[in-house]
Amino acid sequence: MSSPDPQVRAARNLADPSPESKPTKNSSRSRNKGPVVAVTGAATGVGELLTAHLAASDEIKQVIAIDERRGDVSEATWHILDVRDPAIAEKLRGADVVVHMALDLDLETDPAARTAYNVRGTQTVLTAAAAVGVHRVVLCTSAMVYGALPDNDIPLSEEAELRATAEATGVGDLLEIERLGRRAPRAHPGLNVTVVRPTVLVGGTDTALTRYFESPRLLVVAGSRPAWQFCHVDDLVSALEYAALEKIEGEFAVGCDGWLEQEEVEELSGVRRMELPSAVALGAAARLHRIGLTPSPAGDLAYTMHPWVVSVSRLHDVGWRPRWTNEEVLAALLEEVEGRHTVAGRRLGRKDATAAGAAGATVALLGTAALVRRARKARRRF
């Protein structure tokens, strides 16, 4: 969902300068049943979509929206603050369920700052929710926490051991968030925690995995067996609604049914592969990230090499079905990234992209290697 023009947003803020705003009389409805649901990170991304979806639902009594700026969903009651602020406890008072969506997984964010925000924010929300009598917190992480490993079952059980490491973008944060979620009910009896793990998320997202499809060639590591399972944001929102309505609890995955093999992805996308030996691909990815030329650490590459497909049987058992297929989500992703050009996770400018398209991915990678050499020479001069 696109944000309004900044001038329009400024006008709205001037019209209602209060940091907290209530639903308008015309937009509020009589709702005597259903839970009061608070959503953090409600002004952007999936949080914004979820807030709008819940606000329109007759099964939800009230939506409390929390973010560092006011969003566009006028039917929600807005509170403007950082989720790390202990004052959030008073803003959550009266809520039955909190859906915590205030996470920073931006590739360009400083890793230390990202971890500080994600972990501290989750700690604060869990503690504050328990303090004011909220009985359920829903955390949204990722199926990446299962880890991408060559010996993974296809599909993995939702109860499979979490074998991921902190080597990929944000995965260490997600593992810590899940650890906090498991500890919270023991520290705060009466608080329940539900964990939602989407597969490769598509729909207004920018991740190392979506950037993979911006490359002029799809990098395939020799000897690997990639398997792709997507999740459209629409399906994630509907699964989060199930969790907010307490139709499902515990830990569960959300995504399309089944998966696509790498050959199917290449056939559907029309993008050819470029195969490299494992040592070359991983070594180059590590060096490029170490000297700051790419935002993605080498650990991200594992998720394009090894399977991490997961069953979505728990949602199926409660009657949920995905609206999107893997083929449809892949088509939507390709349409979304059309015109963007990425090599080794690094976005190229128009001039670079033209050269890459004309000369092919091999030349583009050689050009990237030249940047590595240039950076090394520059460091030696100082």
C-alpha atoms as a printed R data frame, in Angstrom:
    type eleno elety resid chain resno       x       y       z
1   ATOM     1    CA   MET     A     1   0.000   0.000   0.000
2   ATOM     2    CA   SER     A     2   1.552   3.277  -1.071
3   ATOM     3    CA   SER     A     3   1.938   6.157   1.344
4   ATOM     4    CA   PRO     A     4   0.295   9.503   0.595
5   ATOM     5    CA   ASP     A     5   2.181  12.466  -0.792
6   ATOM     6    CA   PRO     A     6   4.289  14.114   1.968
7   ATOM     7    CA   GLN     A     7   2.366  17.377   1.557
8   ATOM     8    CA   VAL     A     8  -0.926  15.569   2.028
9   ATOM     9    CA   ARG     A     9   0.476  13.821   5.113
10  ATOM    10    CA   ALA     A    10   1.710  17.134   6.509
11  ATOM    11    CA   ALA     A    11  -1.722  18.670   6.005
12  ATOM    12    CA   ARG     A    12  -3.310  15.801   7.881
13  ATOM    13    CA   ASN     A    13  -0.876  16.228  10.745
14  ATOM    14    CA   LEU     A    14  -1.632  19.953  10.927
15  ATOM    15    CA   ALA     A    15  -5.334  19.206  10.983
16  ATOM    16    CA   ASP     A    16  -4.795  16.828  13.890
17  ATOM    17    CA   PRO     A    17  -1.601  17.837  15.730
18  ATOM    18    CA   SER     A    18  -2.257  15.515  18.652
19  ATOM    19    CA   PRO     A    19   0.141  12.549  18.783
20  ATOM    20    CA   GLU     A    20  -2.838  10.367  19.649
21  ATOM    21    CA   SER     A    21  -5.905  10.331  17.443
22  ATOM    22    CA   LYS     A    22  -9.201   8.558  17.766
23  ATOM    23    CA   PRO     A    23 -11.345   7.098  15.002
24  ATOM    24    CA   THR     A    24 -13.697   9.543  13.343
25  ATOM    25    CA   LYS     A    25 -17.379   9.353  14.186
26  ATOM    26    CA   ASN     A    26 -18.314   8.372  10.651
27  ATOM    27    CA   SER     A    27 -15.725   5.601  10.428
28  ATOM    28    CA   SER     A    28 -16.398   3.937  13.774
29  ATOM    29    CA   ARG     A    29 -18.844   1.063  13.886
30  ATOM    30    CA   SER     A    30 -20.789  -0.545  16.668
31  ATOM    31    CA   ARG     A    31 -18.787  -3.632  17.591
32  ATOM    32    CA   ASN     A    32 -19.835  -5.378  20.739
33  ATOM    33    CA   LYS     A    33 -17.979  -8.601  20.031
34  ATOM    34    CA   GLY     A    34 -14.458  -9.563  19.158
35  ATOM    35    CA   PRO     A    35 -11.078  -8.683  20.620
36  ATOM    36    CA   VAL     A    36  -9.353  -5.332  20.907
37  ATOM    37    CA   VAL     A    37  -6.171  -5.768  18.856
38  ATOM    38    CA   ALA     A    38  -3.083  -3.562  19.062
39  ATOM    39    CA   VAL     A    39  -0.657  -3.513  16.119
40  ATOM    40    CA   THR     A    40   2.868  -2.158  16.430
41  ATOM    41    CA   GLY     A    41   4.639  -0.909  13.303
42  ATOM    42    CA   ALA     A    42   1.161   0.005  12.064
43  ATOM    43    CA   ALA     A    43   2.085   2.855   9.725
44  ATOM    44    CA   THR     A    44   4.194   0.999   7.153
45  ATOM    45    CA   GLY     A    45   4.644  -2.287   5.342
46  ATOM    46    CA   VAL     A    46   2.797  -5.396   6.473
47  ATOM    47    CA   GLY     A    47   1.825  -3.637   9.702
48  ATOM    48    CA   GLU     A    48  -0.077  -1.015   7.730
49  ATOM    49    CA   LEU     A    49  -1.834  -3.639   5.618
50  ATOM    50    CA   LEU     A    50  -2.772  -5.619   8.712
51  ATOM    51    CA   THR     A    51  -4.072  -2.535  10.520
52  ATOM    52    CA   ALA     A    52  -6.323  -1.648   7.584
53  ATOM    53    CA   HIS     A    53  -7.521  -5.242   7.273
54  ATOM    54    CA   LEU     A    54  -8.373  -5.583  10.962
55  ATOM    55    CA   ALA     A    55 -10.019  -2.169  11.085
56  ATOM    56    CA   ALA     A    56 -12.379  -3.281   8.306
57  ATOM    57    CA   SER     A    57 -13.235  -6.596   9.993
58  ATOM    58    CA   ASP     A    58 -16.522  -7.050  11.836
59  ATOM    59    CA   GLU     A    59 -14.797  -9.683  13.986
60  ATOM    60    CA   ILE     A    60 -12.526  -7.068  15.589
61  ATOM    61    CA   LYS     A    61 -13.948  -4.733  18.236
62  ATOM    62    CA   GLN     A    62 -11.220  -2.089  18.047
63  ATOM    63    CA   VAL     A    63  -7.759  -1.609  16.544
64  ATOM    64    CA   ILE     A    64  -5.048   0.246  18.441
65  ATOM    65    CA   ALA     A    65  -2.275   1.355  16.058
66  ATOM    66    CA   ILE     A    66   1.217   2.135  17.357
67  ATOM    67    CA   ASP     A    67   4.104   3.594  15.386
68  ATOM    68    CA   GLU     A    68   6.558   6.483  15.366
69  ATOM    69    CA   ARG     A    69   4.278   8.378  13.006
70  ATOM    70    CA   ARG     A    70   0.586   8.352  12.328
71  ATOM    71    CA   GLY     A    71  -0.508   6.125   9.472
72  ATOM    72    CA   ASP     A    72  -3.413   6.404   7.061
73  ATOM    73    CA   VAL     A    73  -5.953   4.060   8.681
74  ATOM    74    CA   SER     A    74  -8.387   6.538  10.209
75  ATOM    75    CA   GLU     A    75 -10.561   3.797  11.734
76  ATOM    76    CA   ALA     A    76  -7.783   2.857  14.172
77  ATOM    77    CA   THR     A    77  -6.907   4.597  17.435
78  ATOM    78    CA   TRP     A    78  -3.344   5.907  16.996
79  ATOM    79    CA   HIS     A    79  -0.569   6.249  19.552
80  ATOM    80    CA   ILE     A    80   2.712   7.760  18.377
81  ATOM    81    CA   LEU     A    81   5.828   6.437  20.104
82  ATOM    82    CA   ASP     A    82   8.862   4.181  19.773
83  ATOM    83    CA   VAL     A    83   8.106   0.578  20.743
84  ATOM    84    CA   ARG     A    84  11.199   0.611  22.971
85  ATOM    85    CA   ASP     A    85   9.590   3.273  25.167
86  ATOM    86    CA   PRO     A    86   8.239   1.727  28.416
87  ATOM    87    CA   ALA     A    87   5.333   4.176  28.121
88  ATOM    88    CA   ILE     A    88   3.908   1.769  25.546
89  ATOM    89    CA   ALA     A    89   2.386  -0.187  28.435
90  ATOM    90    CA   GLU     A    90  -0.311   2.447  28.980
91  ATOM    91    CA   LYS     A    91  -1.049   2.523  25.255
92  ATOM    92    CA   LEU     A    92  -1.646  -1.245  25.313
93  ATOM    93    CA   ARG     A    93  -4.020  -1.103  28.259
94  ATOM    94    CA   GLY     A    94  -7.375  -2.552  27.267
95  ATOM    95    CA   ALA     A    95  -5.997  -4.617  24.397
96  ATOM    96    CA   ASP     A    96  -6.707  -8.339  24.303
97  ATOM    97    CA   VAL     A    97  -4.078  -9.160  21.667
98  ATOM    98    CA   VAL     A    98  -0.925  -7.406  20.471
99  ATOM    99    CA   VAL     A    99   0.487  -8.145  17.004
100 ATOM   100    CA   HIS     A   100   4.095  -6.983  17.066
101 ATOM   101    CA   MET     A   101   5.148  -5.892  13.564
102 ATOM   102    CA   ALA     A   102   7.661  -3.161  14.453
103 ATOM   103    CA   LEU     A   103  10.798  -4.836  13.111
104 ATOM   104    CA   ASP     A   104  13.644  -3.402  11.080
105 ATOM   105    CA   LEU     A   105  15.008  -5.898   8.549
106 ATOM   106    CA   ASP     A   106  16.213  -3.299   6.054
107 ATOM   107    CA   LEU     A   107  19.330  -4.434   4.186
108 ATOM   108    CA   GLU     A   108  20.855  -0.974   4.499
109 ATOM   109    CA   THR     A   109  20.433  -0.587   8.272
110 ATOM   110    CA   ASP     A   110  23.549  -0.831  10.418
111 ATOM   111    CA   PRO     A   111  23.449  -4.391  11.843
112 ATOM   112    CA   ALA     A   112  24.149  -3.320  15.424
113 ATOM   113    CA   ALA     A   113  21.454  -0.645  15.326
114 ATOM   114    CA   ARG     A   114  19.018  -3.079  13.732
115 ATOM   115    CA   THR     A   115  19.575  -5.686  16.431
116 ATOM   116    CA   ALA     A   116  19.278  -3.111  19.204
117 ATOM   117    CA   TYR     A   117  15.934  -1.947  17.827
118 ATOM   118    CA   ASN     A   118  14.477  -5.392  17.090
119 ATOM   119    CA   VAL     A   119  15.471  -7.118  20.310
120 ATOM   120    CA   ARG     A   120  14.836  -4.232  22.683
121 ATOM   121    CA   GLY     A   121  11.518  -3.470  21.010
122 ATOM   122    CA   THR     A   122  10.322  -7.051  21.376
123 ATOM   123    CA   GLN     A   123  11.443  -7.219  25.004
124 ATOM   124    CA   THR     A   124   9.578  -4.009  25.804
125 ATOM   125    CA   VAL     A   125   6.376  -5.050  24.037
126 ATOM   126    CA   LEU     A   126   6.284  -8.459  25.744
127 ATOM   127    CA   THR     A   127   6.922  -6.982  29.196
128 ATOM   128    CA   ALA     A   128   4.471  -4.111  28.712
129 ATOM   129    CA   ALA     A   129   1.755  -6.421  27.379
130 ATOM   130    CA   ALA     A   130   2.069  -8.710  30.392
131 ATOM   131    CA   ALA     A   131   2.052  -5.760  32.799
132 ATOM   132    CA   VAL     A   132  -1.330  -4.451  31.617
133 ATOM   133    CA   GLY     A   133  -3.094  -7.792  31.260
134 ATOM   134    CA   VAL     A   134  -2.836  -8.461  27.527
135 ATOM   135    CA   HIS     A   135  -3.314 -12.201  27.212
136 ATOM   136    CA   ARG     A   136  -1.745 -12.839  23.790
137 ATOM   137    CA   VAL     A   137   1.180 -11.418  21.802
138 ATOM   138    CA   VAL     A   138   1.681 -12.419  18.170
139 ATOM   139    CA   LEU     A   139   5.269 -12.248  16.880
140 ATOM   140    CA   CYS     A   140   6.089 -12.365  13.166
141 ATOM   141    CA   THR     A   141   9.506 -13.782  12.307
142 ATOM   142    CA   SER     A   142  10.363 -15.890   9.236
143 ATOM   143    CA   ALA     A   143  10.671 -19.493   8.121
144 ATOM   144    CA   MET     A   144  14.361 -18.624   7.691
145 ATOM   145    CA   VAL     A   145  14.776 -19.556  11.356
146 ATOM   146    CA   TYR     A   146  14.623 -23.234  10.338
147 ATOM   147    CA   GLY     A   147  17.888 -22.731   8.460
148 ATOM   148    CA   ALA     A   148  18.764 -23.535   4.840
149 ATOM   149    CA   LEU     A   149  20.710 -26.785   4.949
150 ATOM   150    CA   PRO     A   150  21.489 -29.479   2.383
151 ATOM   151    CA   ASP     A   151  19.991 -32.245   4.556
152 ATOM   152    CA   ASN     A   152  16.673 -30.501   5.244
153 ATOM   153    CA   ASP     A   153  13.538 -32.522   4.635
154 ATOM   154    CA   ILE     A   154  11.263 -31.228   1.883
155 ATOM   155    CA   PRO     A   155   8.990 -30.054   3.333
156 ATOM   156    CA   LEU     A   156  10.138 -29.452   6.882
157 ATOM   157    CA   SER     A   157   7.693 -30.074   9.694
158 ATOM   158    CA   GLU     A   158   6.614 -26.932  11.507
159 ATOM   159    CA   GLU     A   159   7.920 -28.606  14.669
160 ATOM   160    CA   ALA     A   160  11.377 -29.096  13.124
161 ATOM   161    CA   GLU     A   161  14.415 -27.922  15.067
162 ATOM   162    CA   LEU     A   162  15.482 -24.343  14.375
163 ATOM   163    CA   ARG     A   163  18.952 -24.817  12.881
164 ATOM   164    CA   ALA     A   164  19.582 -21.357  11.446
165 ATOM   165    CA   THR     A   165  22.612 -19.352  12.492
166 ATOM   166    CA   ALA     A   166  23.078 -15.594  12.719
167 ATOM   167    CA   GLU     A   167  25.036 -15.437   9.443
168 ATOM   168    CA   ALA     A   168  22.203 -14.132   7.234
169 ATOM   169    CA   THR     A   169  20.603 -10.686   7.315
170 ATOM   170    CA   GLY     A   170  18.423 -10.291  10.390
171 ATOM   171    CA   VAL     A   171  18.189 -14.015  11.147
172 ATOM   172    CA   GLY     A   172  20.089 -13.639  14.412
173 ATOM   173    CA   ASP     A   173  17.524 -11.049  15.485
174 ATOM   174    CA   LEU     A   174  14.648 -13.353  14.555
175 ATOM   175    CA   LEU     A   175  16.145 -16.233  16.529
176 ATOM   176    CA   GLU     A   176  16.527 -13.983  19.571
177 ATOM   177    CA   ILE     A   177  12.964 -12.713  19.164
178 ATOM   178    CA   GLU     A   178  11.709 -16.295  19.146
179 ATOM   179    CA   ARG     A   179  13.774 -17.058  22.247
180 ATOM   180    CA   LEU     A   180  12.170 -14.093  24.002
181 ATOM   181    CA   GLY     A   181   8.771 -15.330  22.897
182 ATOM   182    CA   ARG     A   182   9.387 -18.778  24.385
183 ATOM   183    CA   ARG     A   183  10.607 -17.319  27.684
184 ATOM   184    CA   ALA     A   184   7.818 -14.766  28.107
185 ATOM   185    CA   PRO     A   185   5.021 -17.145  29.231
186 ATOM   186    CA   ARG     A   186   7.336 -18.596  31.876
187 ATOM   187    CA   ALA     A   187   8.246 -15.147  33.159
188 ATOM   188    CA   HIS     A   188   4.681 -13.843  32.861
189 ATOM   189    CA   PRO     A   189   2.105 -16.540  33.622
190 ATOM   190    CA   GLY     A   190  -1.121 -15.842  31.773
191 ATOM   191    CA   LEU     A   191   0.615 -14.398  28.720
192 ATOM   192    CA   ASN     A   192   0.450 -16.518  25.563
193 ATOM   193    CA   VAL     A   193   2.780 -16.014  22.618
194 ATOM   194    CA   THR     A   194   2.008 -17.010  19.024
195 ATOM   195    CA   VAL     A   195   4.807 -17.046  16.421
196 ATOM   196    CA   VAL     A   196   4.085 -16.679  12.696
197 ATOM   197    CA   ARG     A   197   6.835 -17.702  10.234
198 ATOM   198    CA   PRO     A   198   6.276 -16.604   6.617
199 ATOM   199    CA   THR     A   199   8.320 -18.114   3.791
200 ATOM   200    CA   VAL     A   200   9.903 -15.875   1.081
201 ATOM   201    CA   LEU     A   201   7.752 -12.775   1.522
202 ATOM   202    CA   VAL     A   202   6.652 -10.905  -1.600
203 ATOM   203    CA   GLY     A   203   4.617  -7.740  -2.019
204 ATOM   204    CA   GLY     A   204   6.310  -4.405  -1.438
205 ATOM   205    CA   THR     A   205   9.278  -6.056   0.264
206 ATOM   206    CA   ASP     A   206  12.998  -5.579  -0.362
207 ATOM   207    CA   THR     A   207  15.125  -8.444   0.912
208 ATOM   208    CA   ALA     A   208  18.195 -10.374  -0.169
209 ATOM   209    CA   LEU     A   209  15.801 -13.041  -1.494
210 ATOM   210    CA   THR     A   210  13.673 -10.671  -3.580
211 ATOM   211    CA   ARG     A   211  16.835  -8.998  -4.899
212 ATOM   212    CA   TYR     A   212  17.958 -12.410  -6.144
213 ATOM   213    CA   PHE     A   213  15.343 -12.025  -8.871
214 ATOM   214    CA   GLU     A   214  16.665  -8.601  -9.903
215 ATOM   215    CA   SER     A   215  19.885 -10.121 -11.245
216 ATOM   216    CA   PRO     A   216  20.537 -10.446 -14.984
217 ATOM   217    CA   ARG     A   217  21.258 -14.132 -14.339
218 ATOM   218    CA   LEU     A   218  20.064 -16.342 -11.486
219 ATOM   219    CA   LEU     A   219  23.141 -17.401  -9.565
220 ATOM   220    CA   VAL     A   220  23.150 -21.134  -8.907
221 ATOM   221    CA   VAL     A   221  25.872 -22.676  -6.786
222 ATOM   222    CA   ALA     A   222  27.150 -25.907  -8.312
223 ATOM   223    CA   GLY     A   223  25.871 -28.979  -6.492
224 ATOM   224    CA   SER     A   224  23.118 -27.123  -4.627
225 ATOM   225    CA   ARG     A   225  19.410 -27.942  -4.755
226 ATOM   226    CA   PRO     A   226  17.354 -24.775  -4.275
227 ATOM   227    CA   ALA     A   227  13.626 -25.039  -3.635
228 ATOM   228    CA   TRP     A   228  11.420 -21.951  -3.582
229 ATOM   229    CA   GLN     A   229   8.316 -21.427  -1.472
230 ATOM   230    CA   PHE     A   230   6.782 -17.973  -1.531
231 ATOM   231    CA   CYS     A   231   4.316 -16.108   0.666
232 ATOM   232    CA   HIS     A   232   2.331 -13.148  -0.624
233 ATOM   233    CA   VAL     A   233   1.736 -10.363   1.907
234 ATOM   234    CA   ASP     A   234  -2.029 -10.788   1.437
235 ATOM   235    CA   ASP     A   235  -1.781 -14.355   2.715
236 ATOM   236    CA   LEU     A   236   0.459 -13.288   5.597
237 ATOM   237    CA   VAL     A   237  -2.095 -10.658   6.627
238 ATOM   238    CA   SER     A   238  -4.918 -13.215   6.616
239 ATOM   239    CA   ALA     A   239  -2.797 -15.641   8.679
240 ATOM   240    CA   LEU     A   240  -2.005 -12.877  11.179
241 ATOM   241    CA   GLU     A   241  -5.731 -12.187  11.439
242 ATOM   242    CA   TYR     A   242  -6.277 -15.861  12.304
243 ATOM   243    CA   ALA     A   243  -3.691 -15.488  15.059
244 ATOM   244    CA   ALA     A   244  -5.229 -12.229  16.335
245 ATOM   245    CA   LEU     A   245  -8.657 -13.897  16.483
246 ATOM   246    CA   GLU     A   246  -7.069 -16.826  18.337
247 ATOM   247    CA   LYS     A   247  -8.149 -19.327  15.716
248 ATOM   248    CA   ILE     A   248  -4.613 -20.712  15.893
249 ATOM   249    CA   GLU     A   249  -1.870 -20.517  18.498
250 ATOM   250    CA   GLY     A   250   1.673 -21.676  19.100
251 ATOM   251    CA   GLU     A   251   4.274 -21.598  16.306
252 ATOM   252    CA   PHE     A   252   3.301 -22.057  12.683
253 ATOM   253    CA   ALA     A   253   4.441 -21.307   9.140
254 ATOM   254    CA   VAL     A   254   2.571 -19.454   6.409
255 ATOM   255    CA   GLY     A   255   3.164 -19.655   2.683
256 ATOM   256    CA   CYS     A   256   1.966 -21.124  -0.571
257 ATOM   257    CA   ASP     A   257   1.226 -24.816  -0.841
258 ATOM   258    CA   GLY     A   258   4.136 -26.808  -2.244
259 ATOM   259    CA   TRP     A   259   7.294 -25.369  -3.789
260 ATOM   260    CA   LEU     A   260   9.134 -24.713  -7.050
261 ATOM   261    CA   GLU     A   261  12.390 -26.350  -8.075
262 ATOM   262    CA   GLN     A   262  15.112 -24.074  -9.464
263 ATOM   263    CA   GLU     A   263  14.495 -25.356 -13.014
264 ATOM   264    CA   GLU     A   264  10.814 -24.415 -12.706
265 ATOM   265    CA   VAL     A   265  11.727 -20.936 -11.482
266 ATOM   266    CA   GLU     A   266  14.039 -20.438 -14.452
267 ATOM   267    CA   GLU     A   267  11.421 -21.677 -16.905
268 ATOM   268    CA   LEU     A   268   8.664 -19.499 -15.443
269 ATOM   269    CA   SER     A   269  10.834 -16.400 -15.142
270 ATOM   270    CA   GLY     A   270  12.651 -16.739 -18.447
271 ATOM   271    CA   VAL     A   271  15.877 -15.776 -16.655
272 ATOM   272    CA   ARG     A   272  18.815 -18.066 -17.278
273 ATOM   273    CA   ARG     A   273  21.178 -19.314 -14.621
274 ATOM   274    CA   MET     A   274  24.859 -18.682 -14.074
275 ATOM   275    CA   GLU     A   275  26.468 -21.572 -12.212
276 ATOM   276    CA   LEU     A   276  29.519 -21.045 -10.021
277 ATOM   277    CA   PRO     A   277  31.535 -23.363  -7.766
278 ATOM   278    CA   SER     A   278  30.592 -23.083  -4.107
279 ATOM   279    CA   ALA     A   279  34.011 -21.795  -3.005
280 ATOM   280    CA   VAL     A   280  33.964 -19.039  -5.628
281 ATOM   281    CA   ALA     A   281  30.399 -17.898  -4.896
282 ATOM   282    CA   LEU     A   282  30.702 -17.940  -1.108
283 ATOM   283    CA   GLY     A   283  34.192 -16.452  -1.111
284 ATOM   284    CA   ALA     A   284  33.183 -13.583  -3.397
285 ATOM   285    CA   ALA     A   285  30.020 -12.892  -1.373
286 ATOM   286    CA   ALA     A   286  32.010 -12.758   1.865
287 ATOM   287    CA   ARG     A   287  34.680 -10.439   0.432
288 ATOM   288    CA   LEU     A   288  32.173  -8.084  -1.189
289 ATOM   289    CA   HIS     A   289  30.242  -7.736   2.047
290 ATOM   290    CA   ARG     A   290  33.354  -7.356   4.184
291 ATOM   291    CA   ILE     A   291  34.567  -4.323   2.244
292 ATOM   292    CA   GLY     A   292  31.088  -2.796   2.144
293 ATOM   293    CA   LEU     A   293  30.246  -3.230  -1.537
294 ATOM   294    CA   THR     A   294  27.158  -5.352  -0.906
295 ATOM   295    CA   PRO     A   295  24.564  -5.178   1.890
296 ATOM   296    CA   SER     A   296  24.077  -8.949   2.142
297 ATOM   297    CA   PRO     A   297  26.431 -11.191   4.122
298 ATOM   298    CA   ALA     A   298  27.514 -14.494   2.623
299 ATOM   299    CA   GLY     A   299  25.036 -16.292   4.868
300 ATOM   300    CA   ASP     A   300  22.160 -14.981   2.736
301 ATOM   301    CA   LEU     A   301  23.450 -17.099  -0.140
302 ATOM   302    CA   ALA     A   302  22.603 -20.321   1.717
303 ATOM   303    CA   TYR     A   303  18.893 -19.538   1.349
304 ATOM   304    CA   THR     A   304  19.293 -19.633  -2.438
305 ATOM   305    CA   MET     A   305  21.351 -22.853  -2.298
306 ATOM   306    CA   HIS     A   306  19.601 -25.231   0.069
307 ATOM   307    CA   PRO     A   307  15.942 -26.041   0.718
308 ATOM   308    CA   TRP     A   308  13.972 -24.520   3.587
309 ATOM   309    CA   VAL     A   309  10.487 -25.356   2.377
310 ATOM   310    CA   VAL     A   310   8.087 -25.868   5.280
311 ATOM   311    CA   SER     A   311   4.668 -27.452   5.758
312 ATOM   312    CA   VAL     A   312   1.733 -25.105   6.414
313 ATOM   313    CA   SER     A   313  -0.435 -27.889   7.830
314 ATOM   314    CA   ARG     A   314  -1.258 -26.131  11.102
315 ATOM   315    CA   LEU     A   315  -3.060 -23.344   9.270
316 ATOM   316    CA   HIS     A   316  -4.751 -25.874   7.006
317 ATOM   317    CA   ASP     A   317  -6.022 -27.724  10.075
318 ATOM   318    CA   VAL     A   318  -7.961 -24.638  11.209
319 ATOM   319    CA   GLY     A   319  -9.469 -23.969   7.794
320 ATOM   320    CA   TRP     A   320  -7.046 -21.390   6.382
321 ATOM   321    CA   ARG     A   321  -6.027 -21.630   2.724
322 ATOM   322    CA   PRO     A   322  -3.570 -19.454   0.758
323 ATOM   323    CA   ARG     A   323  -5.136 -17.326  -1.950
324 ATOM   324    CA   TRP     A   324  -1.906 -17.273  -3.954
325 ATOM   325    CA   THR     A   325   0.099 -20.063  -5.591
326 ATOM   326    CA   ASN     A   326   3.883 -20.112  -5.849
327 ATOM   327    CA   GLU     A   327   3.596 -19.521  -9.596
328 ATOM   328    CA   GLU     A   328   1.361 -16.472  -9.070
329 ATOM   329    CA   VAL     A   329   3.600 -14.971  -6.405
330 ATOM   330    CA   LEU     A   330   6.683 -15.447  -8.572
331 ATOM   331    CA   ALA     A   331   4.905 -13.664 -11.443
332 ATOM   332    CA   ALA     A   332   3.971 -10.816  -9.101
333 ATOM   333    CA   LEU     A   333   7.559 -10.574  -7.852
334 ATOM   334    CA   LEU     A   334   8.985 -10.450 -11.372
335 ATOM   335    CA   GLU     A   335   6.549  -7.672 -12.258
336 ATOM   336    CA   GLU     A   336   7.471  -5.771  -9.115
337 ATOM   337    CA   VAL     A   337  11.247  -5.913  -9.697
338 ATOM   338    CA   GLU     A   338  11.087  -5.188 -13.420
339 ATOM   339    CA   GLY     A   339  13.546  -2.428 -14.260
340 ATOM   340    CA   ARG     A   340  15.695  -3.008 -11.182
341 ATOM   341    CA   HIS     A   341  19.163  -4.456 -11.637
342 ATOM   342    CA   THR     A   342  21.178  -6.131  -8.926
343 ATOM   343    CA   VAL     A   343  24.469  -7.994  -9.057
344 ATOM   344    CA   ALA     A   344  25.685  -9.858  -5.956
345 ATOM   345    CA   GLY     A   345  22.984  -8.111  -3.910
346 ATOM   346    CA   ARG     A   346  24.207  -4.643  -4.964
347 ATOM   347    CA   ARG     A   347  21.771  -2.378  -6.798
348 ATOM   348    CA   LEU     A   348  23.219  -0.997 -10.035
349 ATOM   349    CA   GLY     A   349  22.582   2.410 -11.521
350 ATOM   350    CA   ARG     A   350  21.052   2.732 -14.976
351 ATOM   351    CA   LYS     A   351  24.429   3.038 -16.712
352 ATOM   352    CA   ASP     A   352  25.809  -0.022 -14.921
353 ATOM   353    CA   ALA     A   353  22.616  -1.944 -15.583
354 ATOM   354    CA   THR     A   354  22.806  -1.250 -19.312
355 ATOM   355    CA   ALA     A   355  26.355  -2.545 -19.386
356 ATOM   356    CA   ALA     A   356  25.395  -5.613 -17.392
357 ATOM   357    CA   GLY     A   357  22.506  -6.353 -19.705
358 ATOM   358    CA   ALA     A   358  24.654  -5.997 -22.777
359 ATOM   359    CA   ALA     A   359  27.645  -7.917 -21.568
360 ATOM   360    CA   GLY     A   360  25.933 -10.517 -19.412
361 ATOM   361    CA   ALA     A   361  26.215 -11.441 -15.791
362 ATOM   362    CA   THR     A   362  29.768 -12.754 -16.075
363 ATOM   363    CA   VAL     A   363  31.092  -9.364 -17.125
364 ATOM   364    CA   ALA     A   364  29.028  -7.734 -14.379
365 ATOM   365    CA   LEU     A   365  30.623  -9.987 -11.794
366 ATOM   366    CA   LEU     A   366  34.054  -9.254 -13.223
367 ATOM   367    CA   GLY     A   367  33.227  -5.576 -12.869
368 ATOM   368    CA   THR     A   368  32.297  -6.156  -9.251
369 ATOM   369    CA   ALA     A   369  35.586  -7.979  -8.744
370 ATOM   370    CA   ALA     A   370  37.353  -4.935 -10.148
371 ATOM   371    CA   LEU     A   371  35.602  -2.808  -7.526
372 ATOM   372    CA   VAL     A   372  36.953  -5.167  -4.875
373 ATOM   373    CA   ARG     A   373  40.501  -4.706  -6.172
374 ATOM   374    CA   ARG     A   374  40.050  -0.951  -6.369
375 ATOM   375    CA   ALA     A   375  38.800  -0.802  -2.765
376 ATOM   376    CA   ARG     A   376  41.764  -2.870  -1.580
377 ATOM   377    CA   LYS     A   377  44.218  -0.538  -3.337
378 ATOM   378    CA   ALA     A   378  42.519   2.480  -1.811
379 ATOM   379    CA   ARG     A   379  42.831   0.971   1.676
380 ATOM   380    CA   ARG     A   380  46.518   0.256   1.136
381 ATOM   381    CA   ARG     A   381  47.152   3.872   0.190
382 ATOM   382    CA   PHE     A   382  45.909   4.997   3.590
